[in-house]
Amino acid sequence: MITTRTTPCFDFRQTDQLAGDEVEQFTGLFNRVFGKALDRAEFERKYRQTPLGHSYHGLMTVEGRIVGAYNLVPYEYRCFGAKRLFGLSVDAMIDAEHRSGPFHLLKMARLAYRPAARDGVVFAFGFPNEQAYTFTCKLLTWKELGQLEFYALPINIGALRPSLRWANPLSRLCAAGMVRVPRLFAPKRSDFPVEKVCDDTFRQHRYDARYGVIPLNGGGECTYRVYEEDDGVRVLYIIDVNPLTAHCFAKAVARLHGIAASCADLILYVGWLPFAPKGLWRVPPSLRPRQIRMCGRVLDPKGVDERILQLENWNVNISNFDVR
């Protein structure tokens, strides 16, 4: 690994305090670290279209250039009967030539936490990947809340296992039957003490033209996206269902099956559910493509207590973070 002898500097910025050239440096760093484009419009939507009009950025600079960033994006949550601000940790990044150890990231994180807490952000959370998990829990002293589950309905089994292409007609028939089988037992109630505020501000921030929305009976809605994975499998992701009840979820799966039949090989929901979703199978851990572990840290113990660290209190799925 290449290291640099130049001593880095650390500073804090709100998104609305970043100069135009600093935004260009930030997006350039993102493109280099993650290997994908983040243009100015996406930057503005992701970091500025928030309940506060900005996000929080702990920055590392070398000779006046941004070479590292730790970011918290504020969201409104309903938390045990009160509205609170939470901060989602996203896009932590350091240029390859300046990765001399974990403490640079620690310094940037602390710079983001302090002003966020002063503005009323009471809890920070995220979904660190395998490389970041140990650092997040040990150095940042975050706690693991638990792992999200995968629930799936194969449409074309041959897309998942090429040797089974001959069985595609059978798998399509089975999928159609799965979404029509009546439920034998009444599901448990779905009470979520902790869930995001899914208002227009959230929708404009989180979704763009790549997402579809279908209405559900009783004023509910389901947000979805069709995405082709690197291996060519076309996945219809159930991003969110509101309200998240067993009845609404079953209606969403039935409606989405009609869409997926012509454009997807698999229907997938990633999240935590207190009920068995009608029409989907729970994917066993050994067959999941990755672990998605939710972690968090209380920033203000006066605003939230330890119950926030129990996954069973959350309505959480892909809509709560910045993938798919």
C-alpha positions in Angstrom: 0.0 0.0 0.0 1.3 3.4 -1.0 1.5 6.0 1.9 2.2 9.7 1.9 4.5 11.7 4.2 2.3 14.8 3.9 0.5 15.4 7.2 -3.3 15.5 6.6 -5.6 18.2 8.1 -9.0 17.5 9.4 -12.0 19.8 9.3 -15.8 19.8 9.4 -18.3 21.1 6.8 -22.1 21.1 6.5 -23.1 20.4 2.9 -24.2 24.0 2.4 -20.7 25.2 3.6 -18.9 23.4 0.8 -17.5 25.6 -1.9 -18.1 24.7 -5.5 -14.5 23.4 -6.0 -14.8 21.4 -2.8 -18.0 19.7 -4.1 -16.0 18.8 -7.2 -13.2 17.3 -5.1 -15.8 15.4 -3.0 -17.5 13.9 -6.1 -14.1 13.1 -7.7 -13.0 11.3 -4.5 -16.3 9.3 -4.5 -15.7 8.3 -8.1 -12.2 7.1 -7.4 -13.0 5.2 -4.3 -16.2 3.5 -5.3 -15.6 3.3 -9.0 -19.0 4.9 -10.0 -20.2 8.3 -10.9 -21.7 10.8 -8.4 -22.7 13.9 -10.4 -23.6 17.3 -9.0 -27.3 16.7 -9.2 -27.1 13.4 -7.3 -24.8 15.0 -4.8 -27.4 17.7 -4.1 -30.2 15.3 -3.8 -28.4 12.9 -1.6 -26.8 15.4 0.8 -28.9 18.6 0.7 -32.5 17.4 0.2 -32.7 16.4 3.9 -35.0 17.7 6.7 -32.3 20.1 7.7 -31.2 21.1 4.2 -27.7 19.7 4.6 -25.7 16.7 5.9 -22.6 16.5 8.0 -19.1 15.9 6.6 -15.9 15.2 8.5 -13.2 15.9 6.0 -9.5 15.0 5.6 -7.4 17.3 3.3 -3.9 17.2 2.1 -2.4 20.3 0.6 -5.9 21.8 0.4 -7.4 18.8 -1.5 -10.2 16.6 0.0 -8.8 13.1 0.3 -11.2 11.6 2.8 -14.7 12.1 4.1 -17.1 10.7 6.7 -20.7 11.6 6.2 -23.9 11.6 8.2 -27.2 12.3 6.5 -30.1 13.4 8.8 -33.5 11.8 8.6 -36.7 12.2 10.7 -37.9 9.1 12.6 -40.8 8.3 14.8 -39.3 6.9 17.9 -41.5 5.6 20.7 -44.1 8.2 20.1 -41.8 11.2 19.5 -40.1 12.6 16.4 -36.4 12.4 16.4 -33.5 13.1 14.0 -31.3 10.2 13.2 -28.1 10.3 11.1 -27.3 7.6 8.5 -23.6 7.0 8.0 -22.9 6.7 4.2 -19.9 6.9 1.8 -17.0 6.8 4.3 -14.0 7.1 2.0 -10.3 7.8 1.9 -8.1 8.0 -1.2 -6.0 4.9 -1.6 -2.6 6.7 -1.2 -3.7 8.2 2.2 -4.9 5.0 3.9 -2.2 4.8 6.5 -4.4 3.5 9.3 -7.9 3.5 10.8 -7.4 6.6 13.0 -7.9 9.1 10.1 -11.5 7.8 9.7 -12.0 8.0 13.5 -11.0 11.7 13.5 -13.4 12.4 10.6 -16.3 10.6 12.3 -15.9 12.5 15.5 -15.9 15.8 13.6 -19.3 14.8 12.1 -20.8 13.5 15.3 -20.4 16.7 17.4 -22.2 19.2 15.3 -24.9 16.6 14.4 -25.6 16.0 18.1 -25.8 19.8 18.7 -28.4 20.0 16.0 -30.6 17.4 17.6 -29.4 14.2 15.8 -29.7 11.7 18.7 -28.7 8.5 17.0 -26.3 7.5 14.3 -26.8 4.2 12.3 -25.5 2.4 9.3 -24.9 -0.9 7.5 -21.1 -1.4 7.4 -19.7 -3.9 4.9 -17.3 -6.6 5.9 -14.2 -4.4 5.7 -15.8 -1.6 7.8 -17.6 -3.8 10.4 -14.8 -4.4 12.8 -13.6 -0.8 12.7 -17.2 0.5 13.2 -17.8 -1.6 16.2 -14.4 -1.5 17.9 -13.0 2.0 17.2 -16.3 3.9 16.7 -17.9 2.0 19.5 -21.1 1.2 17.6 -23.4 -1.7 18.6 -24.8 -4.3 16.3 -28.6 -4.3 16.3 -28.8 -7.5 14.1 -28.9 -8.8 10.6 -31.5 -8.0 8.0 -33.3 -11.0 6.4 -33.6 -11.8 2.7 -37.0 -12.9 1.4 -37.3 -14.1 -2.2 -39.5 -15.4 -4.9 -37.7 -17.0 -7.9 -39.4 -16.4 -11.2 -36.9 -17.9 -13.5 -34.8 -20.4 -11.5 -32.5 -20.9 -14.5 -31.2 -17.3 -14.1 -30.0 -18.2 -10.6 -28.7 -21.6 -11.6 -28.0 -21.9 -15.3 -28.1 -25.7 -15.1 -31.8 -25.4 -14.2 -32.9 -23.4 -17.2 -35.0 -26.3 -18.3 -37.1 -25.7 -15.2 -38.0 -22.1 -15.9 -41.6 -22.8 -16.9 -42.1 -24.8 -13.8 -40.6 -22.1 -11.5 -42.8 -19.5 -13.2 -45.8 -21.6 -12.5 -44.8 -22.2 -8.9 -44.2 -18.5 -8.4 -47.7 -17.7 -9.7 -49.2 -20.2 -7.3 -47.2 -18.9 -4.3 -48.7 -15.4 -4.5 -52.3 -16.8 -4.8 -52.2 -19.4 -2.0 -54.5 -18.1 0.8 -53.0 -17.5 4.2 -53.9 -20.2 6.7 -53.1 -18.3 9.9 -53.8 -14.8 11.0 -50.5 -12.8 11.1 -49.2 -11.1 14.1 -49.8 -7.4 14.5 -47.1 -5.2 13.0 -46.3 -2.5 15.5 -43.0 -0.6 15.0 -41.9 1.8 17.7 -39.1 3.0 15.5 -39.7 3.9 11.8 -38.8 6.6 9.3 -41.1 9.5 8.5 -42.0 8.6 4.9 -43.2 12.1 3.8 -42.6 14.0 0.5 -39.2 15.3 1.8 -38.1 11.7 2.2 -39.5 10.5 -1.1 -37.8 13.3 -3.1 -34.5 12.7 -1.3 -34.5 8.9 -1.6 -36.2 8.1 -4.9 -35.8 9.2 -8.5 -37.1 8.1 -11.9 -35.5 4.6 -11.5 -38.1 3.7 -8.9 -41.7 2.6 -9.4 -44.6 3.1 -7.0 -47.9 1.2 -7.0 -51.0 2.0 -4.9 -52.4 -0.5 -2.5 -55.9 -0.8 -1.1 -56.7 1.5 1.8 -54.3 4.3 0.9 -51.1 2.2 1.1 -48.2 2.1 -1.4 -45.3 0.0 -2.5 -42.0 1.3 -3.9 -39.9 -1.0 -6.1 -37.0 -1.1 -8.5 -35.8 -3.5 -11.1 -32.1 -3.8 -11.1 -29.7 -6.1 -13.2 -27.0 -7.5 -11.0 -23.4 -8.0 -12.2 -24.1 -11.6 -12.9 -27.0 -10.7 -15.2 -29.8 -11.7 -12.8 -32.7 -9.2 -13.1 -34.0 -8.5 -9.6 -37.2 -6.7 -8.7 -36.4 -5.3 -5.3 -39.3 -4.5 -3.0 -37.8 -1.3 -1.5 -40.7 -0.4 0.8 -44.3 -1.1 1.7 -46.4 1.5 3.6 -48.0 0.7 5.9 -45.9 -2.4 6.6 -48.6 -4.9 7.6 -48.9 -8.5 6.5 -52.0 -7.7 4.5 -50.4 -4.8 2.6 -47.2 -6.8 2.0 -49.2 -9.7 0.5 -51.1 -7.3 -1.8 -47.8 -5.7 -2.8 -46.2 -9.1 -3.7 -49.2 -10.1 -5.7 -49.2 -6.8 -7.7 -45.4 -6.9 -8.2 -45.5 -10.5 -9.4 -47.5 -9.3 -12.4 -44.8 -6.7 -13.2 -41.9 -9.1 -12.5 -43.3 -11.8 -14.9 -42.2 -9.7 -17.9 -39.0 -8.0 -16.6 -37.4 -9.9 -13.7 -36.0 -13.2 -12.7 -36.4 -12.8 -9.0 -38.5 -10.8 -6.5 -36.5 -9.8 -3.4 -37.2 -8.0 -0.1 -34.3 -7.2 2.3 -35.3 -6.1 5.8 -36.7 -7.2 9.1 -40.3 -8.5 9.4 -42.3 -9.6 12.4 -44.4 -11.9 10.2 -43.9 -14.5 7.5 -44.5 -12.6 4.2 -47.1 -14.3 2.0 -45.6 -15.3 -1.4 -41.9 -15.1 -0.4 -39.5 -17.6 1.1 -37.0 -16.6 3.7 -33.5 -17.2 2.3 -31.3 -19.2 4.6 -28.0 -17.5 5.7 -25.9 -19.9 3.6 -27.6 -18.8 0.4 -27.6 -15.1 1.0 -25.2 -13.0 -1.3 -23.9 -11.1 1.7 -24.6 -10.2 5.3 -26.3 -6.9 6.0 -25.6 -6.0 9.6 -27.3 -2.9 11.1 -25.2 -1.0 13.6 -25.7 2.2 15.6 -24.5 4.5 18.3 -26.5 6.8 20.6 -25.3 10.4 20.2 -27.6 11.9 22.8 -28.8 9.7 25.6 -31.4 12.3 26.6 -33.1 11.9 23.2 -33.2 8.1 22.9 -32.6 5.2 25.2 -31.1 1.7 24.8 -34.3 0.3 23.2 -33.1 1.9 20.0 -30.4 -0.8 19.8 -33.0 -3.7 19.5 -33.7 -4.6 15.9 -37.2 -5.9 16.7 -38.3 -2.4 17.5 -37.5 -1.2 14.0 -39.3 -1.0 10.7 -36.2 -1.3 8.5 -35.5 -2.3 4.9 -33.5 -1.1 1.9 -35.3 2.2 1.9 -33.5 3.1 5.1 -30.1 3.2 3.5 -28.5 4.1 0.2 -28.4 0.9 -1.9 -30.6 -0.2 -4.7 
